[in-house]
Amino acid sequence: MDQQHSEHPSAPREEIPGAPVPDLLEQSPGLDLPELPWRVAQTASALAQLSHHVLAIGPRAARLLARLRGTLAEEGVAALLVGPAHSRTREHLGSLGLEVLDHDPSDVGATLPFPPERFDLVIVLDAPYDPREVHRVLAPEGMLLAQQRGPGDLAELGSEGSLDTLAEHLRRVTEAGLETEHSDTFHGEGRVTTREGLRALREGEGLALPPAGDPGALPLRITLSRYLVQARRPSRPAPARTDFAEMLDDPLEVPRV
């Protein structure tokens, strides 16, 4: 689904009842970002209210978790890469009393530091993750809500975006044992007009910051390529059993001696 660039000064923040904390990017002047066709924050809010344990993977999902904290039933945990790029997000979540754990899915044999079937909802926003690990930590009937960067996303900032297309991502999700319930794509353009906006965008996306005093050519048009996947871990199959009640209706045959 393609959508043209919005002329609004910034994409409007999705209002979430009980979650007054805005995303760090949405507070930054000089960012003209198009509105995506799906309402990921509202969808996550609705799913979180039905979930006892919620896991957020990546800095943007972690910031969304902070906005959802007033609606969480029991537990909210964030998993982030180690490094200075996400220090601001870590400090932000720590000040709200939310737990943040280290996780790098690119490490060989990396696993999420949780037992199987721990979470009812896993949220991933524009961050790498392993669908097999998500399947492992999701409880039966648990949901995955994943927004990912497509090929060419933010290419003007030196980013290649994800190597996965939506079709490839859906294949990996299905092979992991999850059942896709909804998917969508978006391609459009945004605009950065200030140093503050450029820095906020780079920090929010976990990209390297430019050298001090070198903001690059402004204003700058940027390419946005995103896709959304919503999938569920199937419930456990009912164990096979013999219905002895039916056997009681049949006359017993007594062998003759």
C-alpha positions, 0 to 999 in steps of 0.5 A: 500500500503506497501513500504520498508524503504528508504535508503536516509539520509532523506525524500526529501522535496517536493518543493512548488512554492512560499513556501520556508519555510521548515518543522522543521523536514526536517531540522533536522539531524539524521532522516532517514524517508521513503518517503510516497507514496502520495505527501501531500504537493503538493496536499495541495498546488494545493488545496490551490491555488483554496481555499479562506479560508484554515484551518490547524489542528494539528502542522504538518498541521500548519507547512505546512500552513506556507510553503503554505502562499505564495500561499494562496488566502485570509485566512490561520488559524491553530488550535492547542492543548494548551501546551508546546509540540507545543510552537515551532510551535506556535512561528514559525507561529506567526513570519510569521503573521499566526493566531493560535487558540486553539482547543482540539477535545477531550474536551466534546462538543468541536467545532471548533471556526468558523462559519458554511461553513467558509473554502474551504479546511481543512488540517489535518496531523497526529492529532486528529479531528472530521469529523463532525466539519470539515463537519460543517465548510467546504463550499459546495464542500469544501475539506478535506485532512487528513493524519493520524497515523495508529495503532502502529505508532511510538510505539518505542517512547511510542506512540500507534498511532491512534486507527482508522484503515483506514476502521474505519476512512472512516466510520466516514468520511462518517457518517459525511456527507463527500464523500471520493474521494481517500484513501491510506495506508503506512507501513514502518520503519524509523531510528533515529541516533542523539539526535537532530533527536530524539528531533525533531521527538518527538517535531514534533509529539507532544510526551513527551520529554525524561528526560534531558541527556537521549536520549534513545538507539541510533540508533533507528528503528521506525515504521511508519503507516500512511493513507490518506483520501481525501473527499469532502462536497457535494454541496447543493441539488437544491431546488425543483420548479415547471416549469410553462413554461411547463404548458403554453404549455398545453391547459387550461380546463375551467369548464362548468357551 
